[in-house]
């Protein structure tokens, strides 16, 4: 999969969706390294081929960060560079990942946490999160 896609119409969106569905999930260890994911997202964003009005990083997960760089340090640094870091948390694990995301992960202008009450609620939560991001006023 290439790094960037410009989605301009139904055809480009359908092609991107098909390409995304074809990618196999990579399983590595069984840890949650949110800080490392934020660093990777910022590195990928540095190669964006166009100027963007907003810089948003979305983090989804069902647990707290337990490996690598502390997400709070990285998210605050990125917020200082103009990023918004939003979270979608699947509730159910202990310690509570919702509280962790609110305290340690989200940062920046308009940042928020969307909560899925279990994996079965994820489709509703991701749709609500995406619509909330798209509908944010540009100030």
C-alpha positions in Angstrom: 0.0 0.0 0.0 1.4 3.4 -0.9 1.6 6.1 1.8 -0.8 8.7 0.5 -4.1 8.6 -1.5 -6.1 11.6 -2.6 -9.7 10.7 -2.3 -11.7 12.9 -4.6 -14.7 10.9 -5.8 -16.6 7.6 -5.2 -14.2 5.7 -7.5 -11.0 6.8 -5.7 -12.7 6.0 -2.4 -13.8 2.5 -3.6 -10.3 1.8 -4.8 -8.8 2.9 -1.5 -11.3 0.8 0.4 -10.4 -2.3 -1.7 -6.7 -1.7 -1.2 -7.1 -1.3 2.5 -9.2 -4.5 2.9 -6.5 -6.4 1.1 -3.8 -5.5 3.7 -3.2 -8.2 6.2 -3.0 -7.2 9.9 0.6 -7.4 11.2 0.8 -9.1 14.6 3.8 -8.1 16.6 4.3 -9.0 20.2 1.1 -8.3 22.1 1.9 -4.9 23.5 0.4 -1.5 23.1 2.9 1.3 22.2 0.8 4.4 21.7 3.7 6.8 21.9 5.5 4.8 19.2 2.4 4.9 17.0 2.2 8.7 17.5 5.9 9.1 16.5 5.3 6.9 13.4 2.2 8.9 12.4 4.1 12.2 12.6 6.9 10.7 10.5 4.5 9.6 7.9 2.7 13.0 7.9 6.1 14.7 7.2 5.9 13.1 3.7 2.4 14.4 2.8 2.5 15.7 -0.7 0.0 18.5 -0.2 -0.6 21.3 2.4 -3.4 20.3 4.7 -5.6 22.7 6.6 -5.8 20.3 9.6 -3.4 17.8 11.0 -5.2 15.0 12.9 -3.9 11.7 14.2 -6.4 9.1 15.2 -5.5 6.4 17.7 -7.8 3.4 18.3 -7.3 0.8 20.9 -8.6 -1.4 23.7 -5.8 -1.0 26.3 -3.4 1.4 27.9 0.1 2.1 26.5 2.5 -0.4 28.0 5.6 -0.2 25.8 7.9 2.4 24.3 7.7 6.2 24.6 5.1 7.7 27.0 2.2 8.8 24.9 1.6 11.9 27.0 5.0 13.4 26.2 4.6 12.7 22.5 1.0 13.9 22.2 1.8 17.2 23.9 4.8 17.7 21.7 2.7 17.1 18.6 -0.1 19.3 19.8 2.5 22.1 20.1 3.2 21.5 16.4 -0.5 22.0 15.5 -1.7 18.4 15.6 -4.9 17.2 17.1 -4.7 13.6 18.5 -8.2 12.0 18.8 -8.9 8.6 20.4 -11.4 5.8 19.8 -11.3 3.5 22.9 -12.9 0.1 23.1 -14.0 -0.1 26.8 -13.6 -3.2 28.8 -10.0 -3.8 29.8 -8.5 -3.0 33.2 -7.0 -0.6 33.9 -9.6 1.5 32.2 -8.3 2.6 28.7 -10.9 5.4 28.5 -9.3 7.2 31.5 -5.9 6.5 30.1 -6.7 8.0 26.6 -8.3 11.1 28.2 -5.3 11.7 30.5 -2.4 10.5 28.4 -3.2 10.4 24.7 -5.6 13.1 23.3 -4.2 16.6 22.8 -4.5 19.6 20.6 -7.2 21.7 19.1 -10.7 20.1 19.4 -9.2 16.7 20.5 -11.7 14.2 21.8 -12.2 10.5 22.8 -15.0 8.5 21.3 -15.9 5.3 23.3 -17.1 2.0 22.0 -18.8 -0.1 24.6 -17.1 -3.4 23.5 -16.0 -4.6 20.1 -19.6 -5.0 18.9 -20.1 -1.3 19.3 -17.0 -0.4 17.3 -18.8 0.2 14.0 -21.1 2.7 15.5 -18.3 4.4 17.4 -15.9 4.7 14.4 -18.7 6.2 12.2 -19.6 8.7 15.0 -15.9 9.6 15.4 -15.4 10.2 11.7 -18.5 12.3 11.3 -17.5 14.3 14.3 -14.1 15.0 12.8 -15.5 15.9 9.4 -18.0 18.2 10.9 -15.5 20.2 13.0 -15.7 23.9 12.3 -12.7 25.5 10.7 -11.7 28.5 12.8 
